[in-house]
Amino acid sequence: MDIREFFKDCLKDFDKPDNWEDVSYYNDVCPSFECNGYQIFVDHPDPKERELGEGSFRFGVMISFEYGVMGWNLATDDFNEVLREIEVPYMTRPLYYDREEYLKEEARRSA
């Protein structure tokens, strides 16, 4: 299956909130969205179709600025948990980089 078709398949039963921006990158294993400084990955609804298999979770959440490093993250099958966690200001999470780096990134994005 083509990766773009797989991404569509991952989202076939998913109702994305309106304020989520699609930031999917086709070298990732599944589509992703950004909201409130978080990147939310949405894997396939069928656990057998997920990259990490049946024991993996449908949703993965990380701080957007930390893409590519292993900082704070959440893995869950509970979409309501995702919605609750992305309402927590990401700057209150354990941060991988110095706080000033996040502030610089926020300023760059809002410029």
DRENDO-1510 file (C-alpha; in Angstrom, 1 decimal, always signed):
<recs>
REC; n; res; u; v; w
REC; 1; MET; +0.0; +0.0; +0.0 .
REC; 2; ASP; +1.3; +3.5; -0.9 .
REC; 3; ILE; +2.2; +5.6; +2.2 .
REC; 4; ARG; -0.3; +8.3; +1.3 .
REC; 5; GLU; -3.1; +5.7; +1.1 .
REC; 6; PHE; -1.9; +4.2; +4.4 .
REC; 7; PHE; -2.1; +7.7; +6.0 .
REC; 8; LYS; -5.7; +8.1; +4.7 .
REC; 9; ASP; -6.5; +4.6; +6.1 .
REC; 10; CYS; -5.2; +5.7; +9.5 .
REC; 11; LEU; -7.6; +8.6; +9.5 .
REC; 12; LYS; -10.7; +6.9; +8.0 .
REC; 13; ASP; -12.6; +6.8; +11.3 .
REC; 14; PHE; -10.9; +9.8; +12.9 .
REC; 15; ASP; -12.6; +13.1; +13.3 .
REC; 16; LYS; -9.8; +15.7; +13.6 .
REC; 17; PRO; -10.6; +18.7; +15.8 .
REC; 18; ASP; -10.8; +21.9; +13.8 .
REC; 19; ASN; -7.9; +23.6; +15.5 .
REC; 20; TRP; -5.5; +20.8; +14.7 .
REC; 21; GLU; -3.0; +21.6; +11.9 .
REC; 22; ASP; -2.0; +18.7; +9.6 .
REC; 23; VAL; +1.8; +18.5; +9.9 .
REC; 24; SER; +2.1; +14.9; +8.4 .
REC; 25; TYR; +5.5; +14.0; +7.0 .
REC; 26; TYR; +5.6; +11.0; +4.8 .
REC; 27; ASN; +8.8; +9.6; +6.3 .
REC; 28; ASP; +6.9; +9.2; +9.6 .
REC; 29; VAL; +5.0; +6.0; +10.3 .
REC; 30; CYS; +1.6; +7.7; +10.5 .
REC; 31; PRO; -0.1; +11.1; +10.0 .
REC; 32; SER; +0.4; +13.8; +12.7 .
REC; 33; PHE; -1.2; +17.1; +13.7 .
REC; 34; GLU; -0.1; +20.0; +15.8 .
REC; 35; CYS; -2.0; +21.8; +18.5 .
REC; 36; ASN; -1.1; +23.9; +21.5 .
REC; 37; GLY; +2.6; +23.2; +21.0 .
REC; 38; TYR; +2.1; +19.4; +20.8 .
REC; 39; GLN; +2.5; +17.0; +17.9 .
REC; 40; ILE; -0.1; +14.3; +17.9 .
REC; 41; PHE; +0.5; +11.1; +15.9 .
REC; 42; VAL; -2.6; +9.1; +14.8 .
REC; 43; ASP; -1.8; +5.5; +13.9 .
REC; 44; HIS; -4.0; +2.9; +12.2 .
REC; 45; PRO; -7.2; +2.0; +13.9 .
REC; 46; ASP; -6.4; -1.7; +13.5 .
REC; 47; PRO; -3.6; -2.6; +15.9 .
REC; 48; LYS; -2.4; -5.3; +13.4 .
REC; 49; GLU; -1.7; -2.6; +10.8 .
REC; 50; ARG; +0.5; -0.4; +13.1 .
REC; 51; GLU; +4.2; -0.3; +12.6 .
REC; 52; LEU; +4.9; -1.6; +16.1 .
REC; 53; GLY; +2.1; -4.1; +15.9 .
REC; 54; GLU; -0.7; -5.2; +18.2 .
REC; 55; GLY; +0.8; -4.1; +21.4 .
REC; 56; SER; +1.3; -0.5; +20.3 .
REC; 57; PHE; -0.9; +2.5; +20.9 .
REC; 58; ARG; -3.0; +4.4; +18.4 .
REC; 59; PHE; -2.1; +7.9; +19.6 .
REC; 60; GLY; +1.3; +9.4; +20.4 .
REC; 61; VAL; +1.9; +12.9; +21.7 .
REC; 62; MET; +5.1; +14.8; +22.0 .
REC; 63; ILE; +6.2; +18.5; +22.3 .
REC; 64; SER; +6.4; +19.7; +18.7 .
REC; 65; PHE; +9.7; +21.5; +19.2 .
REC; 66; GLU; +11.2; +18.1; +20.4 .
REC; 67; TYR; +10.5; +16.3; +17.2 .
REC; 68; GLY; +13.4; +14.0; +16.6 .
REC; 69; VAL; +14.5; +13.7; +20.3 .
REC; 70; MET; +13.0; +11.6; +23.0 .
REC; 71; GLY; +11.6; +14.1; +25.4 .
REC; 72; TRP; +8.2; +14.1; +27.2 .
REC; 73; ASN; +5.7; +11.9; +25.4 .
REC; 74; LEU; +2.4; +10.1; +25.8 .
REC; 75; ALA; +1.2; +6.9; +24.2 .
REC; 76; THR; -2.4; +5.9; +24.6 .
REC; 77; ASP; -5.5; +4.4; +22.9 .
REC; 78; ASP; -7.7; +6.9; +24.7 .
REC; 79; PHE; -8.5; +10.0; +22.5 .
REC; 80; ASN; -10.0; +11.8; +25.5 .
REC; 81; GLU; -6.7; +11.4; +27.3 .
REC; 82; VAL; -5.0; +13.1; +24.3 .
REC; 83; LEU; -7.5; +15.9; +24.4 .
REC; 84; ARG; -6.9; +16.4; +28.2 .
REC; 85; GLU; -3.1; +16.3; +28.0 .
REC; 86; ILE; -2.8; +18.8; +25.1 .
REC; 87; GLU; -4.6; +21.4; +27.2 .
REC; 88; VAL; -1.7; +21.3; +29.7 .
REC; 89; PRO; +0.7; +24.0; +28.8 .
REC; 90; TYR; +3.7; +22.2; +27.2 .
REC; 91; MET; +6.2; +24.5; +29.0 .
REC; 92; THR; +5.1; +22.9; +32.3 .
REC; 93; ARG; +6.3; +19.5; +31.1 .
REC; 94; PRO; +9.9; +18.2; +31.6 .
REC; 95; LEU; +11.7; +19.9; +28.8 .
REC; 96; TYR; +14.6; +18.4; +26.7 .
REC; 97; TYR; +16.2; +21.7; +25.8 .
REC; 98; ASP; +16.8; +24.9; +27.8 .
REC; 99; ARG; +13.6; +26.8; +28.4 .
REC; 100; GLU; +15.0; +29.7; +26.4 .
REC; 101; GLU; +15.1; +27.6; +23.2 .
REC; 102; TYR; +11.4; +27.0; +23.4 .
REC; 103; LEU; +10.7; +30.7; +23.9 .
REC; 104; LYS; +12.9; +31.5; +20.9 .
REC; 105; GLU; +10.9; +29.0; +18.8 .
REC; 106; GLU; +7.6; +30.4; +20.0 .
REC; 107; ALA; +8.8; +33.9; +19.0 .
REC; 108; ARG; +9.9; +32.7; +15.6 .
REC; 109; ARG; +6.6; +31.0; +14.9 .
REC; 110; SER; +4.5; +34.1; +16.0 .
REC; 111; ALA; +6.6; +36.5; +13.9 .
</recs>
